[in-house]
Amino acid sequence: MTTFDDKLVSVLGKKSADALESGLGLTTVGELLRHYPRRYDERGKLTEIKGLELGEHATVQARVKSARQRRMKSRNGELLEAVITDGSSDLHLVFFGRGSRKVERELLPGREAMFAGKVGMFNGKLQLAHPDYQVLDDTVDENAAKFAGAFIPVYPAAQGIQSWNVSNCVEQVLAVWDGVAEDPLPLELRAERGLVPLEKALRDIHRPDGWAAIAVAQQRLKWDEAMAVQLALAQRRKSATARPAPACPRRPGLVGDAFDARLPFELTAGQQEVGEQIARDLSGEHPMNRLLQGEVGSGKAQPLDALVLTHEGFRPMGDIQVGDEVISADGTPTAVTGVFPQGEREVFRVVLSDGKSVESDLEHLWATHGGEVLTLREIREGLLAGDGPSRRRLPMVVAPDVDCVELAPVKERHELLQGLLSTGGRCDGTDVVFRTESTHLAEYVSELAESLGGTGLLRYGYEQHEVVVRLPEDFPPFRDALDRTAPPVRHIERVEFVGVKPVQCISVAHPSQLYVTDHFIVTHNTMVALRAMLQVVDAGRQSAMLAPTEVLAAQHARSLRDLLGDLGQAGELGGAEHATRVTLLTGSMPAAQRKKAMLEIVTGEAGIVVGTHALIQDKVEFADLGFVVVDEQHRFGVEQRAALSGRAGGSTPHVLVMTATPIPRTVAMTVYGDLEVSALRELPQGRSPISTSVVPVADKPAWLDRAWQRIHEEVRKGHQVYVVCPRIGDGESEDGPEPPKDDTSDRRPPLAVVDVAQRLAEGPLSGLRVDILHGRMPPDDKDAVMRAFAANEVQVLVATTVVEVGVNVPNATVMVIMDADRFGVSQLHQLRGRVGRGSAPGLCLLVTEMPEGTSTMDRLRAVESTLDGFELAQLDLELRREGDILGAAQSGKRSGLKMLSLLRDEDVIADARVVASRVVDADPELAEHPGLAALVAGLLDEERAEYLEKA
């Protein structure tokens, strides 16, 4: 009697069993029968070669197009070069050694065969080097003839064990298998859902008699996997409610209320709803486990008489209504989605060096030219104290950004301004001064200059008025020998108190959330997590924020301190009453700083602790950890999150998982199935629009030269550039050593930051200020580089993916991603989000040596074609072959998902989630459902169950 639990060695013999175990990790009959075909080929129906991925182990059915024997050039011996085709695309094969003569006799032109091997690349073309093959011809041996039946199951294979070997092993097992003693799915569930018995499904999936049988078998096996996952997650949710958590109810009159009272805007409806959900969860005695999707932005508060740019020109803020169209930072119209009156507040006037001014309250956020975000209160205090830069520089609005429909094109406006300046202007040092007796003409010249992204400082006189004009450097010089003007600079000269005025803010539909007001671009910040952390601090406990990189952790800590101001200066001179303290802890901090930080954490002086993986080390002790915020969840393993949760002592802290990466609903129901999911749908995922272009250097090498020229052009405009590489140098990637090079392919190793930076600095980017950044640099060095880049002291930053999340330099407008084919879709989308964050549009260049027609190039073309994060997330999910979502990509363990598609089976997953919740509510331990318990144990082994428990 042969059962699911029998070892394969007893059925197949040692040789076959060893091959299955070493190649695929299969050791029992049940594991082999759960190793389903990846697809089915039919005799005479060729596999599409275009869909092959570089580096994958592929099995294809194709027709031999040609086979040619020749001597090798660089060494003694012969090789056979063959070309196979699916009718539209070709794939190259190469066979070495004396055995190639036998191959030549078998691979005759016109014959069909199955070929299996690792996809490599040689001379820019995809190839299989010395692949295994099985000729599909009635004249060959019995096994091949049987293999060439009507349906050919193509199994996931590996080096040393090909698809046809797996098929033969399955054939032997099915011949002696005695079937399933008890179906794990209850009879009523199968009857209700129309599912066939498990034994029939397994036999039909391996040896189908038609496509209908395959579809019915797949539906049943999908339900097995969906139920196994959802039952485990339902048990996880159930057990979570039984564990105590530190109750952290709101306490009035403390830091949280003081912080809310300072907010210069009203939270959007989505923020208010999510904030209330989190507040209620934190107040309870059961641990909160919530996933928050989407970037959390704020509104912008200004007086009702502030001016907002629209199609018709500037209109008062107080006249703006929901549904109106205003002009976004990139010059495109965007609808107003919300208007939020803020009542009366003290208003201050910001007077600028070009004579313009704009009003806001002291808590309004300003993005300075160097990328630093400051409140007007901080700017004003700096001006009054005189101990810092005397003037803060603000970014300019460039010409295309204010190209309204009522205005002429940029070229025509520039020509008109040149003509006016030629007749009534003169050069005065670096400025061009226009003089006229006409007030209207002077104002028109000023408006023309500003519409081109320059400045037109208007000075009214008794008999004459003059306008001091400056234009950006990318405009050609003025006519009639007038000198080229200096680039426009806009400094804050002073901040004046105006009085008490009614103010309001608006929200817009544009992905950047930005719009133009009084010729300035407003900014935004993150609030939801901070307000939740302050609620926990007010309850007498600590909050921790876990960030994936030291760069992001340091930026979080600075941002939180800036936002809190004196509310985050507990124990310091000038600290507010009931203030807390923000403490940063990273693994590479100097010993003295680290010791001080750990002391603040263990004594409870630090109410908010921000850090990297250093927070989960055993020696880090919290006084009373009540809340954990995990930023960019996809960068952390579950064991790391579980370790941090364990720092809370006897209770389980509340957990808020945040991600700006769009997550398909099916993934949220599986990977994050034990978390309550919140999404800020009305808020965008991106910022300013970014144009993306693939640079195919194999086909068009001149395009790369043009890319370096484009960088010079951007730097001349005052902008900055990222160049991203897959690894650091000396064989190291950001995550560890690179795998050894595949000897069967001429594909070079991934490009390294250290090498690329040197070549660029000495070659195409010579003369520019180039620096490097990667995760293995000392923290002080990383911080110094980022500060220099933010201050525009570094023009080109060559970096690894350490810049993927959280790095915010609005002046950076271009990102060049080298070896873009070595990055995933979601990672490319995250990376390009580092540009287009200021007033100027962003450009992302995906540099690759991949040839056209490959699935890798198709993936890059998809990133090129859309900025829709959710669309790309779906594509990424499809490309990841789905099982990896719950497999190595998340936990490092082999996945139990082989049939269920997170991309296409949303209905099955959602239905199974409802059924599983109902079952577990009535029978938490599945004691009355032994079949379901066995299903969970069978598909989700101990390691997988441990992963889900920690998730």
Salt bridges, closest charged atoms under 4 A:
ASP18 OD2 - LYS14 NZ 2.60
ASP41 OD1 - ARG39 NE 3.18
GLU53 OE2 - ARG859 NH1 3.52
GLU56 OE1 - ARG881 NH2 3.15
GLU78 OE2 - ARG101 NH2 2.76
GLU81 OE1 - ARG68 NH2 2.89
GLU81 OE2 - ARG70 NH2 3.08
ASP90 OD2 - LYS65 NZ 2.80
GLU104 OE1 - ARG101 NH1 3.77
GLU106 OE2 - LYS102 NZ 2.98
GLU112 OE2 - ARG63 NH2 3.33
ASP137 OD2 - ARG111 NE 3.82
GLU171 OE1 - ARG207 NE 2.57
ASP183 OD1 - ARG190 NE 3.74
ASP183 OD1 - ARG220 NH2 2.82
GLU192 OE2 - ARG193 NH1 2.36
GLU199 OE2 - ARG203 NE 3.32
ASP204 OD2 - LYS200 NZ 2.93
ASP224 OD2 - ARG34 NH1 3.29
ASP224 OD1 - ARG220 NE 2.80
ASP260 OD1 - ARG531 NE 2.92
GLU276 OE2 - ARG250 NH2 3.18
ASP281 OD2 - ARG290 NH2 2.86
GLU295 OE2 - HIS524 NE2 3.78
GLU295 OE2 - ARG687 NH2 2.36
ASP305 OD2 - LYS501 NZ 2.93
ASP324 OD2 - ARG315 NH2 3.51
GLU325 OE1 - HIS311 NE2 3.09
ASP330 OD1 - HIS510 NE2 3.45
ASP354 OD2 - ARG490 NH2 3.04
GLU359 OE2 - ARG349 NH2 3.43
GLU359 OE1 - LYS501 NZ 2.74
ASP361 OD2 - ARG345 NH1 3.30
GLU363 OE2 - ARG377 NH2 2.40
GLU372 OE1 - ARG392 NH1 3.27
ASP403 OD1 - ARG413 NH2 2.85
ASP431 OD1 - ARG470 NE 2.46
GLU450 OE2 - LYS356 NZ 3.46
GLU450 OE1 - HIS519 NE2 2.79
GLU466 OE1 - ARG435 NH2 3.05
GLU466 OE2 - ARG459 NH1 3.11
GLU493 OE2 - ARG391 NH1 3.10
GLU496 OE1 - ARG349 NH1 3.28
GLU496 OE2 - ARG494 NE 2.60
GLU550 OE1 - LYS782 NZ 3.10
ASP566 OD1 - ARG262 NH2 2.58
GLU577 OE2 - HIS578 NE2 3.46
GLU600 OE2 - ARG581 NH1 2.92
GLU600 OE2 - LYS596 NZ 2.67
GLU605 OE1 - ARG581 NH1 3.18
ASP618 OD1 - ARG647 NH2 3.74
ASP624 OD2 - ARG541 NE 3.33
ASP631 OD2 - HIS556 NE2 2.71
GLU632 OE1 - HIS634 ND1 3.36
ASP674 OD2 - ARG236 NE 3.56
GLU713 OE2 - ARG706 NH1 2.97
GLU714 OE2 - ARG710 NE 3.35
GLU714 OE2 - LYS717 NZ 3.67
GLU714 OE1 - HIS719 ND1 3.01
GLU732 OE1 - ARG776 NH2 3.35
ASP742 OD2 - LYS118 NZ 3.90
ASP783 OD1 - ARG558 NH1 2.97
ASP783 OD2 - ARG787 NE 2.99
GLU804 OE2 - HIS634 NE2 3.90
GLU804 OE1 - ARG635 NH1 3.25
ASP819 OD1 - ARG748 NH2 2.51
ASP819 OD2 - ARG822 NE 3.45
ASP821 OD2 - ARG747 NH2 2.21
GLU849 OE2 - ARG748 NE 3.25
GLU852 OE2 - ARG861 NH2 2.37
GLU864 OE1 - ARG861 NH1 3.15
ASP876 OD2 - ARG880 NH2 3.46
GLU882 OE2 - ARG904 NH2 3.81
ASP905 OD1 - LYS222 NZ 3.09
GLU906 OE2 - ARG665 NH1 2.58
ASP911 OD2 - ARG193 NE 2.82
ASP921 OD1 - LYS238 NZ 3.86
ASP923 OD2 - HIS929 ND1 2.96
GLU946 OE2 - LYS950 NZ 3.03
GLU949 OE2 - ARG243 NH1 3.75
